[in-house]
Structures are given as C-alpha cells and as structure tokens.
Amino acid sequence: MKLENISLDLIKPYWRNPRDHENTIAPLMKSIKRYGFKVPIVVDIDHVIICGHARYKAMRQLGEPTIPCIVVDMEPEKAQEFRIADNSIPSQSTWNAEK
C-alpha cells in the first residue's frame, strides 16, 4: 500500500459501482472546502476506484487537478469484497442521540 497524489484524469470509476452519490456531492464539497481533503480514496494499481467514488466526484467538481489515493495491489475478487464491506459495514452502526 502506498499513498500517491494522482491526476483525476487518470482515475477510473469502477464501472459497476451501484451507489448513487448525487445527494452527497454538495455536502462533501462543502466539507472539503472547510476542512481540506482528509480521507484518501482507494484505487487499484490500474487506478480504478475501489473506495471513494463520492470523494472523487466532489474533487472533480471542485476542479482539483489531483487526489490523494491509497494504491493497493489486490486481486479483483478481494477488491470486490472490500468494496462491499467498505460500503455496508458503516450502515450497521447506530447513533447515540445522547452523545
């Protein structure tokens, strides 16, 4: 695993990404403007997104030339499993309203 700033023009969205991020792009852009870009996306060695499609879209709309990426060499089956886990595990969390 290594961290690289990669040109957004070289990044390839995963063609079978089932998530619709349209409602998250504007809030992500606002967050990036306020706090900076703090969470790299994850791409494979061919620069195909494994995790981070919404952050990628937000950075494109902000006109940024590059994006911080964690580049991993992962078998396609493992990458697919990781995509599912990365998207589904957080949805199992609940909020503690008292905190």
C-alpha positions as CSV (number, residue, x, y, z in Angstrom):
1,M,0.0,0.0,0.0
2,K,1.3,3.5,-0.8
3,L,-0.2,7.0,-0.8
4,E,0.1,9.0,-4.0
5,N,-1.4,12.2,-5.4
6,I,-2.8,11.1,-8.8
7,S,-4.2,13.2,-11.6
8,L,-8.0,13.0,-11.6
9,D,-7.8,12.4,-15.3
10,L,-6.0,9.1,-14.6
11,I,-8.6,7.8,-12.1
12,K,-11.2,5.4,-13.4
13,P,-14.5,5.0,-11.6
14,Y,-15.5,1.4,-11.1
15,W,-17.9,0.7,-13.9
16,R,-20.2,-1.5,-11.8
17,N,-20.5,0.9,-8.8
18,P,-24.2,0.7,-7.8
19,R,-24.2,3.7,-5.4
20,D,-25.8,7.0,-6.4
21,H,-23.8,9.7,-4.7
22,E,-25.7,12.8,-6.1
23,N,-27.0,13.8,-2.7
24,T,-23.6,13.6,-1.0
25,I,-21.5,15.6,-3.5
26,A,-22.5,19.1,-2.4
27,P,-22.0,18.4,1.3
28,L,-18.7,16.7,0.6
29,M,-17.6,19.7,-1.5
30,K,-18.5,22.0,1.4
31,S,-16.6,19.8,3.9
32,I,-13.5,19.7,1.6
33,K,-13.6,23.5,1.3
34,R,-13.9,24.0,5.0
35,Y,-11.5,21.3,6.3
36,G,-9.5,20.2,3.4
37,F,-9.3,16.8,1.8
38,K,-8.5,14.4,4.7
39,V,-9.5,10.9,3.6
40,P,-7.7,9.4,0.5
41,I,-9.6,7.3,-1.9
42,V,-8.5,3.7,-2.5
43,V,-7.6,2.6,-6.1
44,D,-6.0,-0.5,-7.6
45,I,-2.8,-0.5,-9.5
46,D,-4.7,0.4,-12.7
47,H,-6.2,3.5,-10.9
48,V,-9.7,2.0,-10.8
49,I,-11.6,3.2,-7.7
50,I,-12.2,0.6,-5.0
51,C,-13.5,3.1,-2.4
52,G,-14.2,6.8,-2.7
53,H,-16.4,7.5,-5.7
54,A,-18.2,10.4,-4.0
55,R,-14.9,12.0,-2.9
56,Y,-13.6,11.6,-6.4
57,K,-16.7,13.3,-7.9
58,A,-16.5,16.1,-5.3
59,M,-12.9,16.8,-6.1
60,R,-13.7,16.8,-9.8
61,Q,-16.5,19.3,-9.4
62,L,-14.1,21.4,-7.3
63,G,-11.7,21.5,-10.2
64,E,-8.9,19.9,-8.3
65,P,-6.1,18.5,-10.5
66,T,-5.1,15.6,-8.3
67,I,-6.5,13.5,-5.5
68,P,-4.7,11.6,-2.7
69,C,-5.0,7.9,-3.3
70,I,-4.0,4.8,-1.4
71,V,-2.8,2.4,-4.2
72,V,-3.3,-1.2,-3.4
73,D,-2.3,-4.4,-5.3
74,M,-5.4,-6.5,-4.7
75,E,-6.9,-9.5,-6.6
76,P,-10.2,-8.4,-8.3
77,E,-12.3,-10.7,-6.1
78,K,-10.8,-9.3,-2.9
79,A,-11.3,-5.7,-4.3
80,Q,-14.9,-6.5,-4.9
81,E,-15.3,-7.9,-1.4
82,F,-13.6,-4.9,0.0
83,R,-15.9,-2.5,-1.9
84,I,-19.0,-4.2,-0.4
85,A,-17.5,-4.3,3.1
86,D,-16.4,-0.6,3.0
87,N,-19.9,0.4,1.9
88,S,-22.0,-1.9,4.0
89,I,-20.3,-2.1,7.4
90,P,-20.8,1.6,8.3
91,S,-24.6,1.2,7.6
92,Q,-24.7,-1.3,10.5
93,S,-23.8,1.5,13.0
94,T,-26.4,3.3,15.0
95,W,-26.3,6.8,16.5
96,N,-26.3,7.6,20.3
97,A,-28.5,10.7,20.4
98,E,-27.5,11.5,24.0
99,K,-23.9,12.0,22.9
